[in-house]
Amino acid sequence: MTLALLIALLPLASFLTVGLTGLFGGPFRGRGHLIAVPAAFASLLLSLIVCWQATEGLRLNEDLYVWIASGTFRAAIGFQIDPLTAVMLVLVTLVSSLVHLYTIGYMHGDRGYDRFFAYLGLFTFSMLMLVLSNNFLQLYVFWEAVGLCSYLLIAHWYERKSACDAATKAFVVNRVGDFGFGLGILLVFTTFGAVDYQTVFGMAPAMTGVTLNLLGPLAWLGLSGVHWEIGVLTLIGLLLFVGAIGKSAQLPLHTWLPDAMEGPTPISALIHAATMVTAGVFLVARVSPLLNLSPTAMAVVATVGGATALFAATIAVTQTDIKRIVAYSTVSQLGYMMLACGLGAYTAGIFHLLTHGAFKALLFLGCGSVIHALNQEQDLRRMGGLRSRLPITYLTFLAGVLALSGLPPFAGFFSKDEILWAAFQAPGIGAKLLWLVGLVTAGLTAFYAFRLLYTVFHGSSRVRPEAAAHLHESPSVMTIPLVVLGVLSVVAGWIGLPGSTNWIGGLLSGVMGFAGHEAGHGEEGAAHTIVIGLSVAAAVAGWGAAYLCYVKRPDLPALWAQRLPTLYQASLNKWYVDELYDRLFVRPTVQLARALWRGIDVRVIDGTVNGVGMTLWRLGREAQQMQSGQLQHYALFMVIGLVLLAGMMYLFG
């Protein structure tokens, strides 16, 4: 319990210290990294200790104190440590500590330097408390805190309208998902009478087969005979999954994540690649005892995940912003994880979450190194030929691309293979279709990953002269995290090999021991070998297509864009989803708001207030006429008043 407290409280102490120093001054003003970076690495060290203890059998589920107690409702602040929590602690603190170090170089000279480090600490604290939660209410509170930190960090450069708009969009879209998440937690309490995991998961099997009439409220309208029965566990699972859809940017709530790239690149790596967006996958894995009891909910999770993976990949192949390509790749890979969880392959999903955290953080930080070298340039069309000028960035970026593409022996190969194998061997034609979707997505992933590599680092230089004059490799505080993540992008997948004796591999093998598929390489015979071969072939085909289009025949992309203009423009414009939402939701909402403003605020409220004021003003003007200065007029008014008073007393007295 002490270690768990320290893991979470060290980043909180960093937030408070750096934030107060930035506001009121002190010896660390302008040097917030001197507090924030050691706190992040100390939290990482403690997380590794807890992770090692988890492999030795440590299991903790303890309340720190009772937060709310009212009638039958009881909610506490508490911690749960199990293998799933342990691996998430390591992932969050590892990426956070490396991003803290990277930020020293990337944000050097920024006027919001201390504020940025303070918010990094607050985000890390919120994410750690989310992972450590042992009940739904605590999970929800820090789920919202993570969303708040995301808003603050995306809008760090608030002078830019685009950054403020992106932060607002992320906040609003996530509120849609969080509304469903909140309803799910309310239904959990009304169904089980508790919100702690242990009680809810223990009672869940007894609720199998219990249904709820969604049209029950229509009885108030005299339609008591109308029924739409749905399983209570199915409804709970779907509502909780709505929250995961928002946080992990799944269809149809994916639109906020690419726009969030308006924030500084370290935030793209920390929040939108390896930690916050994986909270949705973590939630699905955490509530798996509920989801496993509802085949319908599981099918929805798998279908949404597969559709998101393919959909985002088709967008990434045409984008021209370096960070947006990686952002859509994140959406696609999160879809892979959801696909695995929906098939019951929770270990494969969490395995991919871990490997993805390494190579995707690497790719985002690599993009940041390129942007830093090119004086904030993000357009692929103004890059090229950077391989010799940014050698460390290039080599580490190459490792990230190979891992993302799923080529052996890099990390992404092992975890992606587990997911595809889980889809292939799952029963039903639907699972085979999802496997095919995953296979096609694997080819597209390799294509856009190598397209990014070749366009940025190979070919002739298209860099602007003013940027080329100052082109140089990033400082060591930025390249060291790249090297560390580059190594992890190579070796992280090896922990899933059969017979692995290292302690992380042992922990991973027991991540979801209570549910799901456990696959081992080389244990399924010829079928597994064929699936692996097809996966690698798809990745190699994508790599070859990218090499042909962007190295051997650079004229081909423009030629295909001319031959298929409609398809190309649709992909380039993200299949017009934002435009569709603008027509369906944004414009009608704005028009309704304006109508309400004009009809109620202006005419009713302002009309009433202004009308009363104008009436009194006019009465005052009329009353001024009685102030003639003539004594006989005043006497006449007094007599009239006395007569009226006497008459009223006579009538009513």
C-alpha positions, 0 to 999 in steps of 0.5 A, a space after each residue: 500500500 505504501 509503494 502504491 501510494 508513493 507511485 501516485 503521490 510523487 507525480 502529484 507532489 511534482 504538480 503541486 511544487 512546480 505549479 506553485 513555484 511557477 505561480 509565486 516564484 522560487 528557486 525552481 522557477 523556470 527549472 521545473 524539470 529539476 523536480 518533475 523529472 526525478 519524481 517521474 523516474 522515482 515513480 517508475 522505479 517503484 512501479 518496477 518493484 511493484 511489478 516484480 512483487 506481482 510476479 511473486 504473487 502480490 495481490 492487493 485490494 484495500 481501501 485507503 479510506 471511505 470517501 462517501 457513505 450514504 444509506 446503502 451506498 458506499 464508495 472508498 478511495 482504494 487500490 487494487 494491484 494485480 498483474 493487469 495493474 502492474 503492467 499498466 503501472 510500468 507502461 504509464 511511468 516508463 513512457 511518462 518518465 521518458 517524455 519528461 526527459 524529452 520535454 527538457 529539450 523540446 520545450 526549452 525556452 517556452 514561456 509555459 515551461 513550468 506550467 507544462 511540467 506541472 500538467 504532466 505531473 497532474 496527468 501522470 497522477 490521474 492516470 496512475 490513480 485510474 489504473 490503481 482504482 478498485 471501484 467504479 466511482 474512483 475510476 470514473 473520477 480519475 477518468 474525468 481528471 485524465 480528460 481534463 489534463 488532456 484538454 489543458 495540455 492540448 491547449 498549451 499554446 492557447 494563443 493558437 485558435 487551432 489549439 483551443 479548437 482542438 482541445 474543445 473538440 477533444 473535451 466535448 467528444 469525450 463527454 459523449 462517451 463519458 455520458 454513456 460510461 456514467 450511465 453504465 456505472 449508475 446501472 452497475 450500482 442499481 443492479 448490484 448495490 455496490 460499485 467496488 470491483 470485487 463485489 460486482 464481479 462476484 455477483 455478476 454470474 447470478 445476473 445472467 439471463 436477467 433482462 430489462 425493458 428499455 421501453 418501460 418508461 413508456 408506461 407513463 404514456 399508457 403504452 405498458 404493453 410495449 417491450 424491448 427486453 435486453 440483458 442487464 449485463 449486456 446493457 451494462 457492458 455496452 454502456 461501459 464500452 461507450 466510455 472506452 469508445 470515447 477515450 480510446 478514439 474508436 468509431 464513431 468518436 475517433 475524430 478528436 484524436 487526430 486534431 489533438 496533435 495541435 498540442 506539443 509533441 511530448 503530449 502526443 506521445 504521452 497522452 495520445 499514444 501510450 497512456 490516456 488513449 489506452 485507458 479504454 482498452 484497460 477498462 475493457 480488460 478490467 471489466 472482462 468478468 462482466 463482458 464475458 457473460 454477454 456474447 452480444 457485448 463481446 461481439 460489439 467490442 470486436 466489431 467496433 475494434 475491427 472496423 476502427 482498425 481498417 477505417 483509420 488505416 485507410 485515412 493514414 495512407 494519404 495524410 500529409 501531416 507527419 503527426 496526423 499519420 501517426 495519430 491515425 495509426 494510433 486509432 487503428 492500433 487501438 482498434 486492433 486491441 479492442 478487436 482482441 478483447 472482443 474476441 476474449 483474447 485479453 492477453 493478446 490485447 494487453 500485450 499489443 498495448 504494451 508493445 504499441 506503447 513503446 514503438 508508438 511513443 518512439 514514433 511520436 517523439 521521433 516526429 517531434 525530433 524532426 519537427 524540432 529540427 525543421 523549425 516546427 514544420 510538419 508537412 511531409 511535402 517540405 521534408 525529405 533527405 533527412 537521413 544523413 542530417 538526423 542519423 539517431 532520429 532516423 535509426 530509431 524511427 526505422 525501428 519504430 516503423 518496423 515494429 509498427 509494420 509487424 515485421 519480425 523480430 520487432 515488437 509489433 510482430 509478436 503482439 499483432 500475430 497473437 491478435 490475428 491468430 485469436 481472430 483466425 481460430 475463433 469460431 464463426 464466420 464473423 471472426 474469420 471476417 475480422 481476421 481478414 480485416 486485420 490482415 488487410 489492415 496489417 498491409 495498409 499499416 506497413 504501407 503508410 509506415 514506410 511511406 512516412 519513413 521514405 518521405 521524411 528521410 529518403 529521396 531529395 530534400 524539399 526542406 525550406 532554405 531557412 529551415 535547412 540552414 539550421 538543420 541539426 540532430 536533436 540534443 541528447 535529452 531528446 535522443 536518449 529517450 528515442 534510443 531507449 524506446 528504439 531498443 524496447 521496440 526491438 525487444 519488447 515483443 520477446 517477452 511473449 515467446 514461449 518458455 520466457 523466464 524473464 519476470 515481465 514475461 511471467 507477469 504478462 502470461 498471467 495478466 488476464 488469467 481469469 479470462 481469455 485466450 492464451 496463445 503461444 508461438 509454435 504450439 498450434 501447428 501448421 495453421 498458426 504457421 500459415 497465419 504468421 506467414 500471411 501476416 508477414 506477407 501482408 506487411 512485406 507487400 505493404 513495405 514493397 508498395 511503399 518502396 515502389 511508390 516513394 523510392 523507385 517511382 515517386 510519380 506513382 502516388 500522383 498518378 493514382 490520385 488522378 486515376 481515382 480522384 474520388 477515392 483519393 479525396 475521400 481518404 484525404 478528407 478523412 471520409 468526410 466524417 467531420 463534415 457529416 458531424 458538422 451538418 448533423 450535430 454542430 450546425 443544428 445545435 448552433 442554430 437551436 442555440 441562436 433560436 433560443 437566444 433570440 426567442 427566450 433570452 432577447 425577447 422574453 428575458 431581455 424584453 421583460 427586464 427592459 419592458 419593466 424598466 421602460 415602463 417605470 421610466 415612462 411613469 417617472 416621466 409622467 410623474 414629473 408633470 405633477 412637479 409643477 412648483 404650484 402650491 395649489 396643485 400639490 394641495 389638490 393632489 393631497 385632497 384627491 389622495 385622501 378621497 381615494 384613501 377614504 373610498 378604499 377604506 369604506 369599500 374594503 374596511 
